[in-house]
């Protein structure tokens, strides 16, 4: 008898509402089939949605690792998309990411949208910054009570190499300008402190901040108009027909708000599904509204979370037909029999 068969797997021991707690301290079989267990979890989500699932999930549990969206993701992501059976016309993308390069998000969207008629996003936990830009390209965004996305104000490196919000630089300049204009109206010189601040701001930083902010907002506007809003036909409150101008205005408002550092105060501010609708006017599907999905999402996230705490996994590209798992020390492609 195979001794591994005597050990339960993580999904087997989970109890509703205590999915992660059930895994902590539990003894599982040495070298149990991790990819097989993840695919079981994918199958649970697919069973509720009746759609093919692609996972792009980063380890947001442990710090000090390179878990951001970057150009090295391009090849595995494209391969994962190309591995989907030809007759599949709609996919759900399970996404967890702290953010990263906006230009790589554009590459992701370029890979997905010509291939599929509909692309939906399932947020297990967080999709921040560039991840927020990514989900705006979806026909549907599904969030649980624990899901969150964030502001899209881009981060640029300062002279010390630290990344700072581009919008904070532009806001600081605007404040200095206002104070200076007030002083000049009173026939006074601008404050010495403001003058020194201006001397220490690199004009290249200002240009970078302006162009990075515009790049992010323009991308969000394009994604919303072309994808998220493409089936928006009437206003829910009045049943009045939605015009192209309505879509453009809503997209402008959402993009500008998401990039507004003065609104959110922190690049890491978490926007839950209620704020997404009440403040941003962005339609979100609640996971509880789809039978079995909320439970499947909780189980999937508990499994990912436990793996991220107990293995060197950093980033996972996974579907029923594709798997690459990157570790903190080396890229580890894990292939299972099919």
Buried (B, 14 or more C-beta within 10 A) or exposed (E): EEEEEEBBBBBEEBEEEEBBEBBEEEEBBEEEBBBEBBBBBBEBBBEBBEBBBBBBBBBBBEEEBEBBBBEEBBEBBBEBBEBBEEEEEBBBBBBBBBBBBBEBBBBBBEBBBEBBEBBBBBBBBBBBBBBBBBBBBBBBBBBBEBBBBBBBBBBBEEEEEEEBBBBBBBBBBEEBEEBBEEBEEEEEEBEEEBEEBBEEBEEEBBEBBBEBBEBBBEBBBBBBBBBBBEEBEEEEEEEEEBEEEBBBEBBBBBBBBBBBBEBBEEBBBBBBBEBBEEEBEBBBBBBEEBEEBBBBBBBBBBBBBBBBBEBBBBBBBBBBBBBBBBBBEEEEEEEEEE
